[in-house]
Amino acid sequence: MSPKRGDRVGPPGWGTEWDVRFLNGEAAKGWEELCCQAPGNTLQAWQVMRHDPLPSGRNPRHHPMHDHLAEGKVKGRTLPRWQIEVTGAGRIWYLADEDRRTVWVEYAGPGHPKATDR
């Protein structure tokens, strides 16, 4: 998704920060919905993805996905999938590319992703 007039400008990565990018247009659209619904929590989630996307400690609101959702692909590479619970129902799913220090936001939205419905 190419930036266009009126889009937000994200700061560049610096030092130990990770680059945060959208994997698809739906994630970008859902991100905007989350920003409107829960701006403070969404900002905190963005900061976590920038500074500590692969935490070693336990956190029930930020954790790796399991089973068939544990991994995803970006440009042919298999990466671990993580989830941040932004609100009671709002979620962010991302794939963490440790080699490139890039977080790929795969899903963002005010409701549960459909992939969790089984």
N, C-alpha and C positions, 0 to 999 in steps of 0.2 A: 504494500500500500504506500503510494508516494504521498509525501506531505503536499498539502495545497493551501491556498490562501485561507486564513482564519484558523488553521490547525494550531494546536499547542506546540510550543517549542520545548523539547526535552533537553536537559543539560547533558553535555558530554561526560563520559566516564573519566574519572581522574583518580590516580593513585590506585587504591585497592577496590574502588567501586566497580560494580558490574554494569554492563550496558543492558538496558531493559527495552525490548522490542516486541511489537505485535507480530504474532505468527500469521494472523489472518484479519480480514476486515470485520468479521463478526466479533472478534475479541476487542477491537478498537471501539466498535459501537457499544458493546456491553460495558467497556471501561467508562465511557461517557455517562452511561446510565448510573453506574456505581458512584461516579464523582458527584452526580446530582443528588443521589439518594443518601450517601454516607461519605461526604467529602473528607472528614477527619480520619475515619477508618481507612479509606482508600489511600490517603496520603501516607498513613503509617505502613500500609501494605507495600506501597511503592518504595518507601525507605528501607523496609526489610529486604525487598528484592534487590535493591541497589547495594546494600551493605552486608547482608548475611543471608543469602538465599538458600544456603545449605547448612542450617544450624545443627549443631551436634546435640543440644539439649532437647528435652521433651517439652512440647507445647501442644496442647490439644487443638488449638486454633491454627496451627501452622505445622504441617507434617507431610511426609512423603506418602504418595498414593500406594495402594496395595493391589495384589492379584493382577487381573487383566488391565488395570489402569496404571500400573507401576511405571510404565515407560511409554515414550512416544518417539516419533521420528521427526527430525528436521534435516533437510538436505541430505537424506540417506544415512544420517547418524542416529543411533538409538541413545536417548537421553532419559534421565530420571524425571518423573513427573511429580510435582509438589502441589499442595493445595493450601491456600490461606482462606480462612473463614472470615470474611470482612464484616458480615452482619449475620443474623440468625439464619438467613437463607442465602445471602450474597456470597459468592465464591470467586476466587481467582485460581486458575490452574496454570501452571507454567512448567516449561521444560528447562532444565539448567545445564548449560554447556560449560563445564568447568574449564576445559582447555582454552576456550575463547572468552571466558568470563562474560558470557551473555545469557540473559534470561529471556526466554521466548514465551510471552503471554499467549496461551492457547485458548483460554476461555476467561471471560470476565463477565459478571452479570449479577443482577439483584436476586436471581433465583437459582435453585439447584440445577446443575447441568443435566441434560437428559441422559447422558451416558451412565449416570449413577442409578437410573431406573432399571431394575432387573426383575 
